[in-house]
Amino acid sequence: MTAANTPHQEHHVHELQVIDPATEELVATVPAATPDDVDAAVTRAARAGRTWAALAPGDRARLLRRFAETVDGQLEELARLEVREAGHPIGNARWEAGNVRDLLDYAAGGVERLTGEQIPVAGGLNVTFREPLGVVAVIAPWNFPMPIAAWGTAPALAAGNAVLLKPAESTPLTALRLAELALDAGLPEGLFQVLPGEGPVAGKALVDHPGTAKVVFTGSTAVGKQVMAACADRVKRVTLELGGKSPNIVFADADVERAAAAAPGSFLDNTGQDCCARSRILVQREVYDRFMELLEPAVLAFRTGDPSDPDTAMGPLISAAQRDRVRSYVGEDAPAAIRGGIPDGKGFWYPATVLEGAAGGGRAAVEEIFGPVAVVLPFEDEADAVRLANATDYGLSGSVWTRDVARALRVSRAVAAGNLSVNSHSSVRYSTPFGGYKQSGLGRELGPGALAAFTETKNVFISTDDA
């Protein structure tokens, strides 16, 4: 899922180049962290974390709210950075910056509500405490650099931990700016540090370091398995948000016009570089032809172009390598049912593409492409829809379109995925849990339980016996 975490490379760089995906221009160069840099950062973080954890909960909450306010004051700057380094349309980038602010606010509200329990027992009083883990490593991807970095960072800080964030190699700029804003807001120095660097160097050092108590990793399933194996050696906690190949199930009794109008955004948003992308569209045979008739104009109306233009709906892919990856699934001469247009000139552009039937079979129908490509397949009945939806190693998200409430509930329970939407394509809210089944991940992020995932539960029994 993320170019920040690639297999071992023989030669490591001393600095990272940030390239504008829409123009291929050099935006910035950033020093790449070494294992020694990581070691020093862990030492600073452990020291700052002890001070942070000792603060009164109300004071921690107040500082996190101030951090949110500081981010709010720089929303446009952060959004413009996201446009330059990730190629996101400006409207999307503004939402992403706002999501960081909102998540910090939400996490701050949980600081004073992170309570233990009093459990009835014989012979005394039994209470539990939620204690911070220590230093948390967050390894974030390039597809949503700001929000996903905040998914791990905000609740970890709120629970009393220090955070070391390693952004993807290609998108470090917003993360570095967030670290500056944290200091501006008054968070202790060393508490939240950003370590740009290569996955096999800085990322590996964070995963392997004995001073990091938990790793939050968002990226490909292949690299997630490597992270999990490395953490197992130290019985280190891990949260994994990995790949997806999510279904969009349209039943014949659905509002087909509405389902077709909403479908393009479900797999073209962020140019398809979204682990929740509904890239397998399953349509009941009775309405298949009508759906395809409606889908084509909806896809072609999804405007591709300059990310800085507020009217742009889809920007470029993140890199030439990612464009080549997408091309490997869809040959230039492939019989696409629908193929959109792209701008002339430089940039890592790829057209909105819809395959159907036999043309969409094979790898494109089962593997995560991470580009603006969807495969449409017909199904016969409810059982067939569920079978097709579950015919994948992934289980992250999905959508069900039907007017039948009972069917919506049955299918939602039958589809093996962590996040499902009925008559919509919403997957992620900071106030609700997010995570995957099967090889889409391990653990949950966001929602009311997010802070607890960054704590240890300590049980204390106090005897009341006279003896």
Secondary structure, DSSP 8 states (H G I E B T S, - for coil): --TTS-S--SS--SEEEEE-TTT--EEEEEE---HHHHHHHHHHHHHHHHHHHHS-HHHHHHHHHHHHHHHHTTHHHHHHHHHHHH---HHHHHHHHHHHHHHHHHHHHHHTT----EEEETTEEEEEEEEE-SEEEEE--SSSHHHHHHHHHHHHHHTT-EEEEE--TT--HHHHHHHHHHHHTT--TTSEEE----IIIIIHHHHH-TT--EEEEES-HHHHHHHHHHHHTTT-EEEEE-----EEEE-TTS-HHHHHHHHHHHHHGGGG--TT---EEEEEGGGHHHHHHHHHHHHHTS-BS-TTSTT--B---S-HHHHHHHHHHS-TTS--SEE----SSSS-----EEEEGGGG-THHHHS---SSEEEEEEE-SHHHHHHHHT-SSEESEEEEE-S-HHHHHHHHHHS--SEEEESS-----TTS-B--EETTEES-BSSTTTGGGGEEEEEEEEE----
